[in-house]
């Protein structure tokens, strides 16, 4: 479902990523983070892409983390909680320093 919540298209040499979950103010969850990392990695490896624009559908760019999911995770014992993937953490660091070409 997260892939459907992150839409991607090109405008010239710009990749446009649209978070498309306006019913929940485009809140982010683990699947959407992973889809975003995958899209940014694809942009990074494509020499035709010179810039990336991230936008949100509807009236809200992004509410941040999905609080409903966070509350569900807090109610689970630590062993049952999902762990952040290494790819997600690496992507977070990478997006802060997206290389210029």
C-alpha positions in Angstrom: 0.0 0.0 0.0 2.9 2.4 0.7 3.9 2.3 -3.0 0.5 3.7 -3.9 0.9 6.4 -1.3 4.2 7.6 -2.9 3.6 8.8 -6.4 6.5 9.6 -8.7 6.8 11.3 -12.0 9.4 13.2 -14.0 9.2 16.8 -15.1 12.3 17.3 -17.3 15.3 16.4 -15.2 13.3 16.7 -12.0 11.8 13.7 -10.2 8.6 14.7 -8.3 7.6 12.6 -5.4 4.1 13.1 -4.0 3.0 11.7 -0.6 -0.6 10.8 -1.4 -2.4 10.0 1.8 -4.4 13.2 2.4 -7.0 11.5 4.6 -4.3 11.1 7.2 -2.5 14.4 6.4 0.2 12.5 4.5 1.5 11.0 7.8 4.6 8.8 7.4 4.9 5.2 8.4 7.7 2.6 8.0 6.4 1.4 4.6 6.3 5.0 3.3 9.8 5.7 4.6 11.1 2.6 2.8 9.3 3.7 -0.5 10.8 7.1 -0.1 14.3 5.7 0.4 13.9 3.5 -2.6 12.7 6.5 -4.8 15.7 8.7 -3.6 18.1 5.9 -4.3 16.6 5.5 -7.8 17.0 9.3 -8.3 20.6 9.2 -7.1 21.5 6.4 -9.5 19.8 8.0 -12.5 22.2 10.5 -14.2 19.2 12.1 -16.0 17.8 13.3 -12.6 19.2 16.6 -11.4 16.8 17.4 -8.7 14.0 15.9 -6.5 10.9 17.7 -5.3 8.9 16.1 -2.5 5.3 17.4 -2.1 2.1 16.3 -0.4 -1.3 15.7 -1.8 -4.2 17.7 -0.5 -3.9 20.7 1.8 -1.1 19.3 4.0 2.5 18.6 3.0 3.1 16.1 5.8 1.9 15.7 9.3 5.1 13.9 10.3 5.1 10.4 11.8 1.9 8.4 11.9 0.9 8.8 15.6 -1.7 6.0 15.5 1.1 3.6 14.5 3.4 4.9 17.2 0.7 4.4 19.9 0.1 0.8 18.6 3.9 0.1 18.8 4.1 1.5 22.4 1.5 -1.1 23.4 3.6 -4.0 22.1 6.4 -5.6 24.1 9.8 -4.5 22.8 10.5 -7.9 21.1 7.4 -7.4 18.9 8.1 -3.9 17.8 9.3 -3.4 14.3 12.9 -2.2 14.1 14.1 0.6 11.8 15.9 -1.0 8.9 19.5 -0.1 8.1 18.4 1.1 4.7 15.9 3.5 6.3 18.6 4.9 8.7 21.2 5.2 5.9 18.6 6.9 3.7 17.8 9.4 6.4 21.5 10.3 6.6 21.8 10.3 2.8 18.8 12.6 2.2 20.4 15.2 4.5 23.5 15.2 2.2 22.0 14.5 -1.3 25.0 14.8 -3.6 25.2 17.5 -6.2 26.3 16.6 -9.7 
